[in-house]
Amino acid sequence: MITVYGIPNCDSVKKAREWLTQHGVGYVFHDFKKSGVPPVLLAQWVGTVGWERLINRQGLTWRKLDAATQATAVDAASACALMQAHSSLVKRPVVDWDGTALTVGWQAGSFEAALAKTLS
């Protein structure tokens, strides 16, 4: 099963969910605001794509953090702790393509490639 992780009011998550629906792809949605960021999965994601790609330094949540807190994100462990404390710091959406691929962020080309990999 394909799982989309994110928050429902995020524009990137909305685009991703719309793309999946338009392409007839079934998925389940995991809402970070309601269910949090699963620590085990966060560690797996960091191992797969790296913490630098997973932490969203462009978003409002990052910009609202004071400089001292931002400076604590120096490695995988510290970045994971920060993302656990502030779920909106995780770049969205994170999509687990039934264990065959993991995408971070919204890009149609990445989704097309991941879907093709999942279906093969």
N, C-alpha and C positions, 0 to 999 in steps of 0.2 A: 504494500500500500504506500502511496505517495503521501508524505506529510509536509504541510506548509507550516512553518513556525514564524510567528510575528505578532503584530498587534493589528486589530481590524481597521483602525482609522489611518494607518500608514498608506500613503499613496503608492509606494512600491509594492506593498502587499496586495493592495486592491488591484493593481495592474497584473500581478502574477496570478491571482485567483481568477481574474477575468480571462486571462489567456488560457489557463487550464480549462475553464468552463467552455470557452469557445472551441477548444480542441477536443472536447468530449473526454477529458481526463478526470477520472475520479480521484479525490484526495480527501484527507482529513485535515482539519485546521487546529493547530495548537496555539492558543492565545497566551502570550507571555504575561499579559496584565492579569489574567484570571488564574492561570496555572503555573506561572513562573517559568524560569529557564531550568530545565532538568540538568543538574550538575554532571551526571554521568555523560549525557549527550554533549554538553558544552565541552567537556574534556575531549570527547571523541572528535568534535568539530575542530577544535584547536589542533588536534593531532593530524587532521586531514587537510585543513586549509591554512592553518597558522593563525595565531592570535592577532597578528597585525591586520589580517584581512577581515577578521571577524568583528573587531571592535570598531564602532562607528564614531570616528573623530570629526565628522562633518555635521552631526546632528545637534539639535538643541540641548539634549541631555548632556552631552560632552561639554558644550559651551557654557552650560550653567555650573559645571563643576569648578571649584576653585583650582588654581594652578598647582597647589600642593597635592590635591587629590589626583589630578591628571598625571602628575609626575610619578605617581605610584605604579602606573602601568608600564613596567619595564621588562616583563617576561611573561611566559604563559600563566604561571601561577597567580601573579599579581593582577594580570588582565582578567583572568577568570573570576577572581574574587570581586573585582570591580563590576564585571558584567553580571555577576550573581546579585550584587547589591543594587544595581541599576539595570534592570532588564532592557530598558530602552537603548542601552549602549550596544546591544547586539545588532549588527547590520542586518537589515531585513530586506526580503524574507530569506530565511534559511529553508531550503527545500531538500528533504531526503527523498531521493527518487528510488524508493523501494530497495535501498541498500546498494544500488548500482552506481549512483553518483550523488554528489552533494553540491548544491549551488548556493551562493551567497549573493544577495542583491538581485535586482531585477534587470535582466537582459534577455530579450527574445531569443537571440542566437544561442545563448547558454541553455535556455529552456528547451529549444529544439534539439540541440545535441544531447542533452540529458534524457529527453523523452525517447529519442532514437536508440540510445544505449539501453534504456529500460525495456524497450519493446523487443530488442534483439536477443 
